[in-house]
Amino acid sequence: MKEWFKYEFGYVNIDSEYLYLTNTGNWSEISSLNEKAKRIANKNDNKSSRILFFLIVIACFFGFLLYKNILSGKVSLTLIFLTVFGGYKLYEYMKTEIGWKFKIPIKKITEIKTNDRNIELVFLNGENISDFHKLNRIDEKGIDIINKLKNTLHNRVDGSD
């Protein structure tokens, strides 16, 4: 089994042993991934914070330029539209970089909670401590894959595998 799907901040790749969270969905990216642990969580949080800070600085810069143009009377509807549209497109382009990068052994997943297009994975992390991770805005293909995985886990827990 080799599957993948998209979610809000990146991609999920699944093979017979692991569930991988990646930024690109590229299978060659998975070889460098580690299980989620405190060090991995801190690394991902720091990277996400830096990217969000960068996006905020860019937004403030364009907001300042827009504000100066409004004060000088040189603002146009086109400038406002381009600023808002450009900011949105920049966020859309950069949001996969905010996503986490780690792997979860399938056998360590203890529960999968689904809610519409969102899921919460409950698992034992690399330090064998119960942990969770939420994936939002999963595409339709992903919902089907997760439901299959959920049924497989349910069968494993029931012993009817």
Secondary structure as a PSIPRED ss2 file (coil, helix, strand):
# PSIPRED VFORMAT (PSIPRED V4.0)

   1 M C   1.000  0.000  0.000
   2 K C   1.000  0.000  0.000
   3 E E   0.000  0.000  1.000
   4 W E   0.000  0.000  1.000
   5 F E   0.000  0.000  1.000
   6 K E   0.000  0.000  1.000
   7 Y E   0.000  0.000  1.000
   8 E C   1.000  0.000  0.000
   9 F C   1.000  0.000  0.000
  10 G E   0.000  0.000  1.000
  11 Y E   0.000  0.000  1.000
  12 V E   0.000  0.000  1.000
  13 N E   0.000  0.000  1.000
  14 I E   0.000  0.000  1.000
  15 D C   1.000  0.000  0.000
  16 S C   1.000  0.000  0.000
  17 E C   1.000  0.000  0.000
  18 Y E   0.000  0.000  1.000
  19 L E   0.000  0.000  1.000
  20 Y E   0.000  0.000  1.000
  21 L E   0.000  0.000  1.000
  22 T E   0.000  0.000  1.000
  23 N C   1.000  0.000  0.000
  24 T C   1.000  0.000  0.000
  25 G C   1.000  0.000  0.000
  26 N C   1.000  0.000  0.000
  27 W H   0.000  1.000  0.000
  28 S H   0.000  1.000  0.000
  29 E H   0.000  1.000  0.000
  30 I H   0.000  1.000  0.000
  31 S H   0.000  1.000  0.000
  32 S H   0.000  1.000  0.000
  33 L C   1.000  0.000  0.000
  34 N C   1.000  0.000  0.000
  35 E E   0.000  0.000  1.000
  36 K C   1.000  0.000  0.000
  37 A C   1.000  0.000  0.000
  38 K H   0.000  1.000  0.000
  39 R H   0.000  1.000  0.000
  40 I H   0.000  1.000  0.000
  41 A H   0.000  1.000  0.000
  42 N H   0.000  1.000  0.000
  43 K H   0.000  1.000  0.000
  44 N H   0.000  1.000  0.000
  45 D H   0.000  1.000  0.000
  46 N H   0.000  1.000  0.000
  47 K H   0.000  1.000  0.000
  48 S H   0.000  1.000  0.000
  49 S H   0.000  1.000  0.000
  50 R H   0.000  1.000  0.000
  51 I H   0.000  1.000  0.000
  52 L H   0.000  1.000  0.000
  53 F H   0.000  1.000  0.000
  54 F H   0.000  1.000  0.000
  55 L H   0.000  1.000  0.000
  56 I H   0.000  1.000  0.000
  57 V H   0.000  1.000  0.000
  58 I H   0.000  1.000  0.000
  59 A H   0.000  1.000  0.000
  60 C H   0.000  1.000  0.000
  61 F H   0.000  1.000  0.000
  62 F H   0.000  1.000  0.000
  63 G H   0.000  1.000  0.000
  64 F H   0.000  1.000  0.000
  65 L H   0.000  1.000  0.000
  66 L H   0.000  1.000  0.000
  67 Y H   0.000  1.000  0.000
  68 K H   0.000  1.000  0.000
  69 N H   0.000  1.000  0.000
  70 I H   0.000  1.000  0.000
  71 L H   0.000  1.000  0.000
  72 S H   0.000  1.000  0.000
  73 G C   1.000  0.000  0.000
  74 K C   1.000  0.000  0.000
  75 V C   1.000  0.000  0.000
  76 S C   1.000  0.000  0.000
  77 L H   0.000  1.000  0.000
  78 T H   0.000  1.000  0.000
  79 L H   0.000  1.000  0.000
  80 I H   0.000  1.000  0.000
  81 F H   0.000  1.000  0.000
  82 L H   0.000  1.000  0.000
  83 T H   0.000  1.000  0.000
  84 V H   0.000  1.000  0.000
  85 F H   0.000  1.000  0.000
  86 G H   0.000  1.000  0.000
  87 G H   0.000  1.000  0.000
  88 Y H   0.000  1.000  0.000
  89 K H   0.000  1.000  0.000
  90 L H   0.000  1.000  0.000
  91 Y H   0.000  1.000  0.000
  92 E H   0.000  1.000  0.000
  93 Y H   0.000  1.000  0.000
  94 M H   0.000  1.000  0.000
  95 K H   0.000  1.000  0.000
  96 T H   0.000  1.000  0.000
  97 E H   0.000  1.000  0.000
  98 I H   0.000  1.000  0.000
  99 G C   1.000  0.000  0.000
 100 W C   1.000  0.000  0.000
 101 K C   1.000  0.000  0.000
 102 F E   0.000  0.000  1.000
 103 K E   0.000  0.000  1.000
 104 I E   0.000  0.000  1.000
 105 P E   0.000  0.000  1.000
 106 I H   0.000  1.000  0.000
 107 K H   0.000  1.000  0.000
 108 K H   0.000  1.000  0.000
 109 I E   0.000  0.000  1.000
 110 T E   0.000  0.000  1.000
 111 E E   0.000  0.000  1.000
 112 I E   0.000  0.000  1.000
 113 K E   0.000  0.000  1.000
 114 T E   0.000  0.000  1.000
 115 N E   0.000  0.000  1.000
 116 D C   1.000  0.000  0.000
 117 R C   1.000  0.000  0.000
 118 N E   0.000  0.000  1.000
 119 I E   0.000  0.000  1.000
 120 E E   0.000  0.000  1.000
 121 L E   0.000  0.000  1.000
 122 V E   0.000  0.000  1.000
 123 F E   0.000  0.000  1.000
 124 L E   0.000  0.000  1.000
 125 N C   1.000  0.000  0.000
 126 G C   1.000  0.000  0.000
 127 E C   1.000  0.000  0.000
 128 N C   1.000  0.000  0.000
 129 I C   1.000  0.000  0.000
 130 S E   0.000  0.000  1.000
 131 D E   0.000  0.000  1.000
 132 F E   0.000  0.000  1.000
 133 H E   0.000  0.000  1.000
 134 K E   0.000  0.000  1.000
 135 L E   0.000  0.000  1.000
 136 N C   1.000  0.000  0.000
 137 R C   1.000  0.000  0.000
 138 I C   1.000  0.000  0.000
 139 D C   1.000  0.000  0.000
 140 E H   0.000  1.000  0.000
 141 K H   0.000  1.000  0.000
 142 G H   0.000  1.000  0.000
 143 I H   0.000  1.000  0.000
 144 D H   0.000  1.000  0.000
 145 I H   0.000  1.000  0.000
 146 I H   0.000  1.000  0.000
 147 N H   0.000  1.000  0.000
 148 K H   0.000  1.000  0.000
 149 L H   0.000  1.000  0.000
 150 K H   0.000  1.000  0.000
 151 N H   0.000  1.000  0.000
 152 T H   0.000  1.000  0.000
 153 L H   0.000  1.000  0.000
 154 H H   0.000  1.000  0.000
 155 N H   0.000  1.000  0.000
 156 R H   0.000  1.000  0.000
 157 V H   0.000  1.000  0.000
 158 D H   0.000  1.000  0.000
 159 G C   1.000  0.000  0.000
 160 S C   1.000  0.000  0.000
 161 D C   1.000  0.000  0.000
